[in-house]
Amino acid sequence: MKQDRFLTGILIFIALLVVIALGIFLMRGNDLSYSLDDTPESVVRNYVLALQNMDFERAYGYLSDDDQKPDYETFRYSFLNQGLDTTNTSIQIGSTRYSGNDEAFVDITIVYNSGGIFSSPNTNREVASLVKQTQGWKITYMPYPFWGWEWYQPKVTG
């Protein structure tokens, strides 16, 4: 009889832990709203958030206005046909370095979800580059899979 009470106590304790963990999970602060576009970090964050929300028009607006900017349909289809697949990736934004008043480099870590419960995600440290234009900070480079390799190719003179 004592063993049954002990086992019942353990089961109640486990159930209580599950309820607490579920409550913490549901109440955690996932801030998935856009922030102001006044810093290079916020532009990078908003660009990635727009891609995750499949708001391609907004994401396209964060690209630098340049003669090598892809047209909107090319940009959109790069993500829709899964040539650029961001569904299993996220970013962590690090520090920003400025080169003068009109160029910035944002350190980011790309986190690739490996899919397994017990496997840790893969990470890759990269840099996003931005320029300040009349409309604010605009992206000139983001690492794969948030950017097409053919966009904004450097001009070779010679």
C-alpha positions as CSV (number, residue, x, y, z in Angstrom):
1,M,0.0,0.0,0.0
2,K,2.9,2.4,0.8
3,Q,4.4,1.6,-2.6
4,D,1.2,2.7,-4.3
5,R,1.2,6.1,-2.5
6,F,4.9,6.6,-3.3
7,L,4.3,5.8,-7.0
8,T,1.3,8.1,-7.1
9,G,3.4,10.9,-5.5
10,I,6.1,10.4,-8.2
11,L,3.5,10.5,-11.0
12,I,1.8,13.7,-9.6
13,F,5.3,15.3,-9.3
14,I,6.1,14.4,-12.9
15,A,2.7,15.7,-14.1
16,L,3.3,19.0,-12.2
17,L,6.7,19.4,-13.8
18,V,5.2,18.9,-17.3
19,V,2.5,21.4,-16.6
20,I,5.0,24.0,-15.3
21,A,7.3,23.4,-18.4
22,L,4.3,23.7,-20.7
23,G,3.3,27.0,-19.0
24,I,6.8,28.4,-19.3
25,F,6.9,27.4,-22.9
26,L,3.6,29.1,-23.8
27,M,4.3,32.2,-21.8
28,R,7.8,32.9,-23.0
29,G,8.3,36.2,-24.9
30,N,8.6,35.6,-28.6
31,D,8.7,39.1,-29.9
32,L,7.8,38.5,-33.6
33,S,6.8,42.1,-34.3
34,Y,8.7,44.4,-36.5
35,S,10.9,47.0,-34.9
36,L,11.8,50.5,-36.1
37,D,14.1,50.5,-39.2
38,D,16.5,53.0,-37.7
39,T,19.6,50.8,-37.1
40,P,21.4,48.3,-39.2
41,E,20.6,45.6,-36.6
42,S,16.9,46.3,-36.8
43,V,16.9,46.3,-40.6
44,V,18.6,42.8,-40.7
45,R,16.2,41.5,-38.0
46,N,13.1,42.9,-39.9
47,Y,14.4,41.5,-43.2
48,V,14.7,38.0,-41.8
49,L,11.3,38.3,-40.0
50,A,9.7,39.4,-43.3
51,L,11.1,36.4,-45.0
52,Q,9.8,34.1,-42.3
53,N,6.4,35.7,-42.6
54,M,6.6,35.4,-46.4
55,D,6.1,39.1,-46.6
56,F,8.3,39.4,-49.7
57,E,7.2,42.9,-50.6
58,R,8.5,44.2,-47.2
59,A,11.6,42.1,-47.4
60,Y,12.3,43.4,-50.9
61,G,12.1,46.9,-49.6
62,Y,15.1,46.3,-47.3
63,L,17.4,45.7,-50.3
64,S,19.8,48.4,-51.4
65,D,18.6,50.4,-54.4
66,D,21.3,49.6,-56.9
67,D,21.4,48.8,-60.6
68,Q,22.2,45.1,-59.7
69,K,19.1,44.8,-57.5
70,P,17.0,41.8,-58.6
71,D,13.5,42.6,-59.8
72,Y,10.8,41.8,-57.3
73,E,9.6,38.6,-59.1
74,T,13.1,37.2,-59.2
75,F,13.5,37.9,-55.5
76,R,10.2,36.4,-54.6
77,Y,10.6,33.2,-56.6
78,S,14.1,32.7,-55.2
79,F,12.3,31.9,-51.9
80,L,9.1,30.4,-53.2
81,N,10.7,27.7,-55.3
82,Q,12.9,26.8,-52.3
83,G,16.1,27.7,-54.0
84,L,16.6,29.8,-50.9
85,D,15.0,27.9,-48.1
86,T,14.9,29.7,-44.7
87,T,12.3,27.5,-43.0
88,N,14.8,25.7,-40.8
89,T,17.1,28.6,-40.0
90,S,17.2,31.5,-37.7
91,I,19.7,34.2,-36.8
92,Q,21.3,35.7,-33.8
93,I,22.4,39.3,-34.2
94,G,25.7,40.3,-32.8
95,S,27.7,43.6,-32.9
96,T,27.8,46.2,-35.6
97,R,30.8,47.8,-37.0
98,Y,30.6,51.1,-39.0
99,S,32.8,52.2,-41.9
100,G,32.3,55.9,-42.0
101,N,28.7,57.2,-41.8
102,D,27.2,55.3,-44.6
103,E,28.3,51.7,-44.4
104,A,27.8,49.1,-41.6
105,F,28.6,45.4,-41.0
106,V,26.4,43.4,-38.7
107,D,27.8,40.2,-37.2
108,I,25.2,37.4,-37.3
109,T,25.2,33.8,-36.4
110,I,23.0,31.6,-38.6
111,V,21.5,28.7,-36.7
112,Y,20.6,25.7,-38.8
113,N,18.1,23.3,-37.2
114,S,19.4,19.8,-37.8
115,G,16.0,18.2,-37.2
116,G,16.8,15.7,-34.5
117,I,15.5,16.0,-30.9
118,F,18.9,15.1,-29.4
119,S,21.2,16.8,-31.9
120,S,22.4,20.3,-31.4
121,P,21.8,22.9,-34.2
122,N,24.7,23.8,-36.5
123,T,25.8,27.5,-36.4
124,N,27.8,29.6,-38.8
125,R,29.1,33.1,-38.1
126,E,28.6,35.5,-41.0
127,V,28.4,39.2,-41.7
128,A,25.6,41.2,-43.3
129,S,26.6,44.5,-45.0
130,L,24.4,47.6,-45.3
131,V,24.6,51.0,-46.7
132,K,22.8,54.2,-45.6
133,Q,20.7,55.6,-48.4
134,T,18.1,58.4,-48.4
135,Q,15.4,55.9,-47.3
136,G,17.5,54.6,-44.4
137,W,19.7,51.6,-44.0
138,K,19.5,49.1,-46.8
139,I,21.1,45.6,-47.2
140,T,23.8,45.0,-49.8
141,Y,24.7,41.5,-48.7
142,M,23.3,38.7,-46.5
143,P,24.6,35.2,-46.2
144,Y,22.9,32.2,-47.7
145,P,20.1,31.2,-47.3
146,F,18.8,34.7,-46.9
147,W,20.4,36.0,-50.1
148,G,20.9,34.9,-53.7
149,W,24.5,34.6,-54.8
150,E,23.7,36.4,-58.1
151,W,22.4,39.5,-56.4
152,Y,24.7,42.6,-56.2
153,Q,27.8,41.0,-57.8
154,P,30.9,43.2,-57.5
155,K,31.8,45.0,-60.7
156,V,35.1,43.9,-62.1
157,T,37.0,46.5,-64.1
158,G,40.1,45.8,-65.9
